[in-house]
């Protein structure tokens, strides 16, 4: 995987209550590209954050239907990945520069 693709696969961390509960079991949740595979996500996280990844679970999130003054619109669908880190590994987003 080339260097450009590495930074296009992982878009950023996904912050939610469920993601905070997953962090207790040594997992990190990321928003990823819609066309990303598990292997691409694993390689990208290992290269960007210099950690050892044990496993990746990928979830397709369907876009919600919302109402606005023009009628009903559909938010875009997106993909998130639950990345299990090896024992002793950690990603600290607060200390990132």
PyMOL commands that set and color helices and strands:
alter all, ss='L'
color gray80, all
select helices_A, chain A and resi 3-9+17-23+38-49
alter helices_A, ss='H'
color red, helices_A
select strands_A, chain A and resi 10-13+27-32+53-61+65-68+71-74+78-85
alter strands_A, ss='S'
color yellow, strands_A
deselect
rebuild
show_as cartoon
